[in-house]
């Protein structure tokens, strides 16, 4: 069932943006692909997604393409878990190789943000020296 609203009132360019966004998954890339300037795409393309008309259009399109034949996120996570645990067999009734089970574990870990890089940065900064150099650069026009 489609929601009614301002989705029918969006411009052709905004509709093209929404279609590209669904395809690419990136507001900036979608904005560039349909002709918005680089400056706009980098700094403000996310604003297009906040537009009520565009968001309704995207929601309606996503509902249209949502079919029982397309796996939902929960189904994918369940499958990855079964493979990781060795519960999923191949066509010869063999367990998945260890490298595949490890890959599934890594994919699940990424999904749940279990692997994060922690950087520890230490040092001393003389703020007055930094400000002094910044003022000099401003005076020199750099």
C-alpha positions, 0 to 999 in steps of 0.5 A, spaced: 500 500 500 502 506 497 502 512 502 499 518 499 502 525 500 507 530 497 511 524 494 507 526 487 509 533 487 517 532 487 521 535 481 523 530 476 530 532 478 529 530 485 525 523 483 532 522 479 536 523 485 531 518 489 532 513 484 539 514 484 540 514 492 536 507 492 541 504 487 547 507 490 546 508 497 550 514 498 546 521 498 553 525 495 554 520 489 546 520 487 546 528 487 553 528 483 550 522 478 543 527 477 547 533 476 548 537 483 554 541 483 560 538 487 559 543 492 552 542 494 553 534 493 559 534 498 556 539 503 548 538 503 546 532 499 543 529 506 538 535 506 535 532 500 533 526 504 530 530 509 525 533 504 518 530 505 516 529 498 523 525 497 523 521 503 516 519 502 517 517 494 523 513 497 519 509 502 514 508 497 519 505 492 522 501 497 515 498 499 514 496 491 521 493 491 520 489 497 518 482 495 518 475 499 523 473 494 528 478 497 532 476 503 530 481 509 536 483 514 534 478 519 534 472 514 541 474 512 544 474 519 540 468 521 544 464 515 551 467 516 550 465 523 548 458 521 554 457 516 559 460 522 556 455 527 557 449 521 549 448 521 549 449 514 551 444 509 553 445 502 550 441 496 554 435 498 552 435 505 559 437 507 560 443 512 562 450 510 570 450 510 573 454 516 575 460 511 568 461 510 565 460 517 571 465 519 568 470 513 561 469 516 563 470 523 567 477 521 561 479 517 557 478 523 562 482 527 562 488 523 555 488 523 555 488 531 561 493 531 565 488 534 571 490 531 574 497 532 580 500 531 583 504 537 588 509 536 591 512 542 594 519 541 599 522 546 603 528 546 603 536 548 601 541 544 603 548 546 596 552 544 599 559 544 605 557 539 599 554 535 595 560 535 601 564 534 603 560 527 596 561 525 596 568 526 602 569 522 599 565 516 593 569 516 597 575 516 601 572 510 595 571 506 596 563 506 
